[in-house]
Amino acid sequence: MEEKKTCADLKVTEEMKELLEKYHHNKDELIQILNEVQEKYGYIPKQAQLEISENLKIPMAEIYGVITFYSRFTLKPKGKYAISVCLGTACFVKGSQKIMDRLKERLGIEPGQTTEDGKFSLDETRCVGACGLAPVFTINNEVYGKATIKQLDQVLDELMK
């Protein structure tokens, strides 16, 4: 028995057909395709994986393996504001754990989660290449350096309006 597709699944199917037309049904294009899907949706929906699997003639397990191997890819939708805190050595020594703890307290979520309203998601990273600005957090890839709790609270207050 085939699973019934939702309206969202049907929309993804149509969009994926269009996206996949640019490619040559070549397995070597998988990461390129996944990158484009991630850019489009902010994550890689299951329906997109099914369409890729069918188009490239590779098993879902292989696609899942690639998605979970590369930390850039995610299977869960991110919030409107994707917040990431660097916990690499330079940032950690300068107090990034306090930034992370404050975010967990204010947002009521743990790293890897998204708030129920879909507004914020929280992740930890090991380095964003801005060690001279430690500690660092990012929101939708915008870097906030020499971060303080006060600065974080001001930014969050603004985004929560």
N, C-alpha and C positions, 0 to 999 in steps of 0.2 A: 504494500500500500504506500503510495507516494504522499509525502507531506504536503499539506495544503499551503500554498504561497499566500503571504499577506500582500497588501497593496505596496508596502515598502519593499518587499522582496521583488515584486514585479517591476517596480521603478528601478531598483538596482540592476535587475536583469537587463532592462532596456539600456540603461546607462553603460553597463559593462560591455554590451554588444558593440556600442559605438566606440568605447575606449579600446577594445581589443582589435577593432578593424585596423588600427595603426600598426599592429604587430604582425609577425609572420608565422604564427603558430609554432614558434621555436621555444623550446624549453629553456634555452639560454637567456631568454628575455624575462624570466620570472621575476627577478629582483627589480628590474626596471618597471614592470607592470605593477608589482606590489607597491613600489614607491609612488606611482601615479594614483593608485587606489587610496593609499594612506593620505596623500595630499588632498584628494577630492572629499573623502569622508571623515578624515581625522582618525580613522581606525580602519581595520579591514573586516568588513561584514562577512558573515558566513555565506550569504548568497553570492557575494563577489568571489569568494574562494571557490564555490561550486562552479561558477562560470569560468574561472581561470582553469580549474581542473579539466573541465570539459573541452575548453578551447586548446589547451596545450597538451591534452591527453596524458596528464600526470595525476597520480593519486592525491586525494585530499591530505593524506598523512604526510606526504612530502611537502606540500604547501604549508601545512601547519608547522612542520619541522623548521622550515625556513623562517616563517613568521616569528616563532618563539626563540629561534637562535639569535636573531638580530634585535637588539633592544630598541631600535628605532621604530619597529613595528609594534602595533598593539591590536588586540582583539576586542578591546572595550572602548566605547566612545569616550572621548575626553570631554571635559567641561568647556563651556564657552571661554573660560580663562584657565588655561593649562599652566599650573604653577609647578616649578621644579626647583628643588634646593640642592646645591652642590654640597656633597659631604666628602669630597676629596680631601686629601691631607691639609693643604693650605687653608681651605675654607673651614674645615673642621677645627683646626687649631685656632682659627680666628673667631669661632663661635657659631658656625652654621647650624649646629644641633639645636641651639636656642631658637633660631629662626624656624627650624622645622617643628620644634615643640609648640611654638606659638601658633603656627599655621594649623597644626593638628587640633589645638585647643579652640581656635576661632572658627575653623571650618567644620569641626566635629567629624573628621575623616582621617584615615590612615593613608600613608603612601600607597599608590596603586588604586585608590578609590576616587569616586566622583560624588559630589554632593547630590542629594535627592532631587534638587531643583535643576540639576544639570549645569549649574553656573560655574562651579569650580572643580578641577581635578588636581590631585597632588601626587607628585613623584619625587623620588630622590635620584640624583645623578652623581657620578664620581668626578667629573671634571667638565667644565664648559670652556676651558682654555682662557680663563680670565683670573688666573691665580694672583696677579698683582692687585686685583680689586677685591680680594677675599675679605669677608665672606660674601657669596653671591647667591642670588636666587633669580629665576627667570619667570616671566609671565608671557606666554605666547611668543617665546624666543627673544623677548626684550630683556636685556641684562640689567639687573639692579645690583650695583657693586657697593662695597664697603657698607653692606647692609646692617641696619640696626632694627631692633624691635619697633622703635618709634616710626622709622621709615616704612617698615612693613605694615604697621597698623594704619598709617596714612593712606598707603596704596590700597589696602583692603577696604578701608572706609569709602574711598572714592569708587571702587568697583562694585561695592554693595549697594550704592545709591540706586 
